[in-house]
Amino acid sequence: MIRNYLLTAWKVFMRRKLFTLINLLCIVITLLVLMVIASLLETAFRPSGVEGRSERFLQVYAIRMESADHTSRSNSPLGYKLIDKYVKPMPGVERVAALTMPAAVSVYQGGSVSELQMRRVDADYWKILDFRLLAGRLLTPADDAAGRMVVVLNATSARRLFPGQPQAAIGQRIDAGGQLFEVVGVVEDAMHLNAYADIWAPISTFASSEYRNQLTGMFTALVLAHRTGDLPRIREQVAAIAKGVVADDPKQWPTIFFWADSKLDLFARILLGNDDKPDPGSGKLIAMVAGAMLVFMLLPALNLVNLNTGRILERRAEIGVRKAFGATSGQLAVQLIVENVLLSLAGGLLALAATAAVLSWIEGAGLIPYLKVDLNLAVFGWGMLIATVFGLLSGVLPALKMSRLDPVHALKGAN
């Protein structure tokens, strides 16, 4: 029976080539947009590459302070004092890293000026994230303790400042933000949330040591667990630690919140504004994204419903004959659904090829710095699932209409 469904579907496709082409274009364009978005989201949130351990680490991104009457609020990235005094001593974790947000600096080299993004990080940062070292070495605890003016560059910045192989940059000196640094390492470019930067320097290379006394500033913290099962406990520990933090002006800011979040949780918390709640709203965000994707699929699906309905009216004689020879309404409905799903899967395969081309273009055009996206099995699976759902959405209503046609009226040519 399945073989008959497939043969019938193929004959229908070949008999109405223009209809098949229009359907395919509609499907390919829709799935192309969805799969490009799915690929970017999968790259951003899946543990891979530099952030391959992200399934085991949480981020403490910002601190929220409120007045006693809850009329005044302050949201800010963490200060180094908060991380060093309250978060780093936390028991039951593998390690805690402190790092700044990327900040633009002017780099002077060979008579030219480059605007690059710079982070200052501690030695634990390099043990939580898994950078691929191309030349030289990474920063060490000794560099931070001694305040050595050394930096690590990413590959693109190293080529820009010192043309040639990565090794050519090692031992060279650069002026970044008015400070003179020696290049000791070159790493592969990385786009991930906590890895993105052009230059990394030890925290102790700040021009002033005032950062050591600040509860708020430009820092964030990464907390690496021994195993993924420890993450709920660490979240509770961090929430409890926040309650014990004393603000610089405790009368003005008696209430303090900060949370340990996964990458998805952090994105949801920022987007939904849940700074004062333990629940970041990840489930709500996922539901919103899934709903938006479903609505996006429904619009072209409705168009295909109209096309399929028109095609059914053209095939009413065929339907009447098949019903007259004993075909059931269920068999006819399944036939049209199979046709739509097959067409959608074919469109899905074409959309996958188009997605690879679009992502390659985005990478080459530099629209998203250092972006590297691969069409792996997960994206392929999601693409085929989306294609199947799309085929079902566009095929069910016409299939029901077709199955209910009266064979006598169909053979007479009545609508």
C-alpha positions as CSV (number, residue, x, y, z in Angstrom):
1,M,0.0,0.0,0.0
2,I,2.8,2.4,0.8
3,R,4.4,1.7,-2.6
4,N,1.0,2.6,-4.2
5,Y,0.9,5.9,-2.2
6,L,4.4,6.7,-3.4
7,L,3.8,5.9,-7.0
8,T,0.6,7.9,-7.1
9,A,2.3,10.9,-5.4
10,W,5.1,10.8,-8.0
11,K,2.6,10.7,-10.9
12,V,0.7,13.6,-9.5
13,F,3.8,15.6,-9.0
14,M,4.9,15.0,-12.6
15,R,1.5,15.7,-14.1
16,R,1.2,19.1,-12.4
17,K,4.8,20.4,-12.7
18,L,3.9,24.1,-12.2
19,F,1.9,23.3,-9.1
20,T,4.8,21.2,-7.8
21,L,7.3,24.0,-8.5
22,I,5.1,26.6,-6.7
23,N,4.7,24.3,-3.7
24,L,8.4,23.6,-3.6
25,L,9.4,27.3,-3.7
26,C,6.9,28.1,-0.9
27,I,8.2,25.3,1.2
28,V,11.9,25.9,0.5
29,I,11.7,29.7,1.4
30,T,9.8,29.0,4.6
31,L,12.1,26.2,5.8
32,L,15.2,28.1,4.7
33,V,14.3,30.9,7.1
34,L,13.4,28.5,9.9
35,M,16.6,26.4,9.5
36,V,18.9,29.4,9.4
37,I,17.4,30.6,12.7
38,A,17.6,27.0,14.1
39,S,21.2,26.7,13.1
40,L,22.2,30.0,14.7
41,L,20.3,29.1,17.9
42,E,21.8,25.7,18.0
43,T,25.3,27.1,17.6
44,A,24.6,29.7,20.4
45,F,23.2,27.4,23.0
46,R,24.6,23.9,22.3
47,P,27.7,22.9,24.3
48,S,30.4,22.9,21.6
49,G,33.7,24.3,20.6
50,V,35.2,26.8,23.1
51,E,32.2,26.5,25.4
52,G,32.0,22.7,25.2
53,R,31.7,22.6,29.0
54,S,28.8,25.0,29.1
55,E,26.5,22.1,30.1
56,R,28.5,22.1,33.4
57,F,28.9,25.8,34.0
58,L,26.6,28.7,35.1
59,Q,27.0,32.4,34.7
60,V,26.5,35.1,37.3
61,Y,26.0,38.0,35.0
62,A,24.6,41.0,36.9
63,I,23.6,42.3,40.3
64,R,20.2,43.9,41.1
65,M,19.8,46.2,44.1
66,E,16.5,47.5,45.4
67,S,15.5,50.2,47.9
68,A,13.5,49.3,51.0
69,D,10.3,50.6,49.4
70,H,11.0,48.9,46.0
71,T,10.7,52.3,44.2
72,S,14.4,52.5,43.2
73,R,16.4,49.8,41.4
74,S,19.9,49.4,40.2
75,N,21.1,46.8,37.6
76,S,24.8,46.4,36.9
77,P,27.4,43.9,36.0
78,L,29.3,42.5,38.9
79,G,32.3,44.1,40.5
80,Y,35.5,42.2,41.1
81,K,35.1,42.5,44.9
82,L,31.8,40.7,44.8
83,I,33.3,37.8,42.8
84,D,36.4,37.5,44.8
85,K,34.8,37.9,48.3
86,Y,31.5,36.1,47.9
87,V,31.5,33.8,44.8
88,K,35.0,32.4,44.5
89,P,35.0,30.9,48.1
90,M,31.8,29.0,47.3
91,P,32.3,25.3,48.3
92,G,31.3,22.3,46.1
93,V,32.4,23.7,42.7
94,E,35.3,22.9,40.5
95,R,36.4,26.5,39.9
96,V,35.1,30.0,39.5
97,A,36.4,32.5,36.9
98,A,36.2,36.2,36.8
99,L,36.1,38.0,33.4
100,T,35.2,41.4,32.1
101,M,32.7,42.2,29.4
102,P,34.3,42.9,26.0
103,A,35.3,46.6,25.8
104,A,36.5,48.5,22.8
105,V,40.2,49.6,22.9
106,S,42.3,51.4,20.3
107,V,45.4,49.4,19.4
108,Y,48.3,51.2,17.8
109,Q,50.7,49.2,15.7
110,G,53.0,50.2,12.9
111,G,51.5,53.6,12.4
112,S,47.9,52.3,12.1
113,V,45.0,52.2,14.6
114,S,42.6,49.2,15.1
115,E,39.5,49.2,17.2
116,L,39.5,45.8,18.9
117,Q,37.4,44.2,21.7
118,M,39.4,43.4,24.9
119,R,38.6,41.3,27.9
120,R,40.5,41.0,31.2
121,V,40.3,37.5,32.7
122,D,41.8,35.4,35.4
123,A,43.7,32.2,35.0
124,D,40.6,30.0,35.8
125,Y,38.9,31.4,32.7
126,W,41.3,29.4,30.5
127,K,40.5,26.2,32.4
128,I,36.8,26.6,32.0
129,L,36.7,27.5,28.3
130,D,38.5,25.3,25.8
131,F,40.3,27.7,23.4
132,R,42.4,26.1,20.6
133,L,45.9,27.5,21.0
134,L,47.6,28.3,17.7
135,A,50.9,29.7,19.0
136,G,52.6,30.6,22.2
137,R,50.9,30.0,25.5
138,L,47.8,31.0,27.5
139,L,47.8,33.3,30.5
140,T,48.7,31.8,33.9
141,P,48.1,32.5,37.6
142,A,51.7,33.8,37.7
143,D,50.8,36.4,35.1
144,D,47.9,37.7,37.1
145,A,49.7,37.6,40.4
146,A,52.7,39.6,39.0
147,G,50.6,42.0,37.0
148,R,52.5,41.1,33.8
149,M,51.6,43.2,30.8
150,V,51.0,40.3,28.5
151,V,48.1,39.5,26.2
152,V,46.6,36.7,24.1
153,L,45.3,37.6,20.6
154,N,42.8,35.8,18.5
155,A,43.9,34.7,15.0
156,T,42.2,37.4,13.0
157,S,43.7,40.2,15.2
158,A,47.1,38.6,15.1
159,R,47.0,38.5,11.3
160,R,45.8,42.1,11.1
161,L,48.5,43.4,13.4
162,F,51.3,41.0,12.4
163,P,50.8,39.6,8.9
164,G,51.9,36.0,8.5
165,Q,51.6,32.9,10.6
166,P,50.3,33.1,14.2
167,Q,53.8,32.5,15.5
168,A,54.9,35.8,14.0
169,A,52.9,37.7,16.7
170,I,54.6,36.0,19.6
171,G,56.9,38.3,21.5
172,Q,55.7,41.4,19.6
173,R,54.5,44.5,21.5
174,I,51.3,46.4,21.1
175,D,49.8,49.6,22.5
176,A,46.2,48.8,23.6
177,G,44.3,51.6,25.3
178,G,47.5,53.5,26.2
179,Q,49.2,50.5,27.8
180,L,52.1,48.5,26.3
181,F,51.6,44.7,26.2
182,E,53.6,41.8,25.0
183,V,51.9,39.1,22.9
184,V,52.4,35.7,24.4
185,G,49.7,33.6,22.7
186,V,47.4,33.3,19.7
187,V,44.1,31.4,19.9
188,E,41.5,30.5,17.3
189,D,38.7,33.0,16.8
190,A,35.6,32.3,18.9
191,M,32.1,33.8,18.7
192,H,30.5,32.2,21.9
193,L,29.0,34.4,24.5
194,N,31.8,34.2,27.1
195,A,34.6,33.6,24.6
196,Y,34.1,36.5,22.2
197,A,37.0,39.0,22.2
198,D,40.0,40.0,20.2
199,I,42.5,40.5,23.0
200,W,42.7,39.0,26.5
201,A,44.9,40.4,29.3
202,P,45.3,39.5,33.0
203,I,42.8,41.3,35.3
204,S,45.7,42.8,37.3
205,T,46.7,44.9,34.3
206,F,44.1,47.5,34.9
207,A,45.7,50.9,35.2
208,S,44.1,51.4,38.6
209,S,43.5,48.8,41.4
210,E,40.2,50.5,42.3
211,Y,38.3,47.6,40.7
212,R,39.3,45.4,43.7
213,N,37.0,47.4,46.0
214,Q,33.9,47.5,43.8
215,L,30.7,45.5,44.2
216,T,29.5,46.6,40.8
217,G,31.6,47.1,37.7
218,M,32.1,45.4,34.4
219,F,32.7,41.8,35.5
220,T,30.8,38.5,35.2
221,A,31.6,35.1,36.8
222,L,31.6,31.6,35.4
223,V,31.0,28.8,37.9
224,L,32.1,25.3,36.8
225,A,30.4,22.4,38.4
226,H,32.0,18.9,38.9
227,R,29.0,17.4,37.2
228,T,25.7,18.6,35.6
229,G,23.8,17.1,38.6
230,D,25.3,19.8,40.8
231,L,23.8,22.7,38.9
232,P,20.5,23.0,40.9
233,R,22.5,23.1,44.1
234,I,24.8,25.7,42.8
235,R,21.9,27.9,41.8
236,E,20.5,27.7,45.3
237,Q,23.9,28.5,46.8
238,V,24.4,31.6,44.6
239,A,20.9,32.8,45.5
240,A,21.7,32.3,49.2
241,I,25.0,34.1,48.8
242,A,23.2,37.1,47.3
243,K,21.1,37.5,50.4
244,G,24.3,37.9,52.5
245,V,25.9,40.5,50.3
246,V,26.1,44.0,52.0
247,A,25.9,46.9,49.6
248,D,28.3,49.9,49.9
249,D,25.2,51.9,51.1
250,P,23.0,49.3,52.9
251,K,20.4,51.9,53.8
252,Q,19.8,52.8,50.2
253,W,20.1,49.2,48.9
254,P,19.0,46.7,51.5
255,T,17.9,44.1,49.0
256,I,20.3,42.4,46.6
257,F,19.6,39.7,44.0
258,F,21.9,37.8,41.6
259,W,21.5,34.4,40.0
260,A,23.5,31.7,38.4
261,D,22.1,30.9,35.0
262,S,22.9,28.7,32.0
263,K,23.3,30.4,28.7
264,L,19.7,29.9,27.8
265,D,18.5,31.0,31.2
266,L,20.6,34.1,31.0
267,F,19.2,35.0,27.6
268,A,15.7,34.5,28.9
269,R,16.2,36.5,32.1
270,I,17.6,39.5,30.1
271,L,15.0,39.3,27.4
272,L,12.0,38.9,29.8
273,G,13.3,41.2,32.5
274,N,13.2,38.6,35.3
275,D,16.1,40.1,37.3
276,D,14.3,39.8,40.6
277,K,12.9,36.2,40.2
278,P,14.6,32.8,40.7
279,D,12.9,31.5,37.5
280,P,14.5,33.1,34.5
281,G,11.5,32.2,32.3
282,S,13.3,29.8,29.9
283,G,10.2,27.7,29.4
284,K,8.2,30.8,28.5
285,L,10.8,31.9,26.1
286,I,11.0,28.5,24.4
287,A,7.2,28.5,24.1
288,M,7.2,31.9,22.6
289,V,9.9,31.0,20.0
290,A,8.1,27.7,19.2
291,G,4.8,29.6,18.8
292,A,6.4,32.2,16.6
293,M,7.9,29.5,14.4
294,L,4.5,27.8,14.2
295,V,2.8,31.0,13.2
296,F,5.5,31.6,10.6
297,M,4.8,28.1,9.2
298,L,1.1,28.6,9.3
299,L,1.0,31.6,6.9
300,P,2.6,29.7,3.9
301,A,0.8,26.6,5.0
302,L,-2.6,28.4,4.6
303,N,-1.5,29.4,1.1
304,L,-0.7,25.8,0.3
305,V,-4.1,24.7,1.7
306,N,-5.7,26.9,-0.9
307,L,-3.5,25.5,-3.7
308,N,-4.2,21.9,-2.5
309,T,-7.9,22.6,-2.3
310,G,-7.9,23.8,-5.9
311,R,-6.0,20.8,-7.0
312,I,-8.6,18.5,-5.3
313,L,-11.3,20.1,-7.4
314,E,-9.3,19.3,-10.5
315,R,-8.9,15.7,-9.3
316,R,-12.6,15.1,-8.4
317,A,-13.1,12.7,-11.3
318,E,-10.1,10.6,-10.1
319,I,-11.5,10.7,-6.5
320,G,-15.0,9.7,-7.7
321,V,-13.6,6.7,-9.7
322,R,-11.4,5.5,-6.7
323,K,-14.4,5.8,-4.3
324,A,-16.6,3.9,-6.8
325,F,-14.0,1.1,-6.8
326,G,-14.0,0.9,-3.0
327,A,-11.4,3.4,-1.8
328,T,-12.3,4.6,1.7
329,S,-12.3,8.2,2.8
330,G,-9.4,7.4,5.1
331,Q,-7.3,6.0,2.3
332,L,-7.9,9.0,0.1
333,A,-7.1,11.4,3.0
334,V,-3.8,9.5,3.8
335,Q,-2.9,9.7,0.1
336,L,-3.0,13.5,0.0
337,I,-1.3,13.8,3.3
338,V,1.5,11.5,2.0
339,E,1.8,13.6,-1.1
340,N,2.2,16.8,1.0
341,V,4.7,15.3,3.4
342,L,6.8,13.9,0.5
343,L,6.8,17.3,-1.2
344,S,7.7,19.0,2.1
345,L,10.5,16.6,2.7
346,A,11.8,17.2,-0.8
347,G,11.6,20.9,-0.1
348,G,13.3,20.3,3.3
349,L,16.3,18.7,1.5
350,L,16.5,21.6,-0.9
351,A,16.2,24.0,2.0
352,L,19.1,22.3,3.8
353,A,21.3,22.9,0.8
354,A,20.1,26.5,0.6
355,T,20.7,26.9,4.3
356,A,24.3,25.7,4.0
357,A,24.8,28.3,1.2
358,V,23.2,31.1,3.2
359,L,25.2,30.3,6.4
360,S,28.4,30.1,4.3
361,W,27.6,33.5,2.9
362,I,27.0,35.0,6.4
363,E,30.3,33.6,7.6
364,G,32.2,34.9,4.6
365,A,30.5,38.4,4.7
366,G,31.4,38.8,8.3
367,L,27.9,39.9,9.3
368,I,28.4,38.1,12.6
369,P,32.1,38.3,13.7
370,Y,33.9,35.0,14.0
371,L,30.7,33.0,13.3
372,K,31.2,29.3,12.5
373,V,28.1,27.3,11.9
374,D,28.0,23.7,10.8
375,L,24.9,21.9,9.5
376,N,25.2,18.9,11.8
377,L,22.9,16.0,12.4
378,A,20.9,17.9,15.0
379,V,20.1,20.7,12.5
380,F,19.3,18.2,9.8
381,G,16.9,16.4,12.2
382,W,15.2,19.6,13.1
383,G,14.9,20.5,9.5
384,M,13.3,17.3,8.5
385,L,10.9,17.5,11.6
386,I,9.9,21.0,10.6
387,A,9.4,19.9,7.0
388,T,7.1,17.0,8.2
389,V,5.1,19.3,10.4
390,F,4.8,21.7,7.5
391,G,3.5,19.0,5.2
392,L,0.9,17.9,7.8
393,L,-0.3,21.5,8.4
394,S,-0.8,22.1,4.7
395,G,-2.3,18.7,3.9
396,V,-4.8,17.8,6.6
397,L,-7.6,20.2,5.7
398,P,-7.6,19.5,1.9
399,A,-7.3,15.8,2.7
400,L,-10.5,16.0,4.8
401,K,-12.3,17.9,2.1
402,M,-11.2,15.4,-0.5
403,S,-12.3,12.4,1.6
404,R,-15.8,13.8,2.0
405,L,-16.5,14.3,-1.7
406,D,-19.6,12.4,-2.9
407,P,-18.5,10.0,-5.6
408,V,-21.6,10.5,-7.7
409,H,-21.2,14.3,-7.6
410,A,-17.5,14.0,-8.2
411,L,-18.0,11.9,-11.3
412,K,-20.6,14.3,-12.6
413,G,-18.1,17.2,-12.2
414,A,-20.0,18.9,-9.3
415,N,-18.0,21.0,-6.8
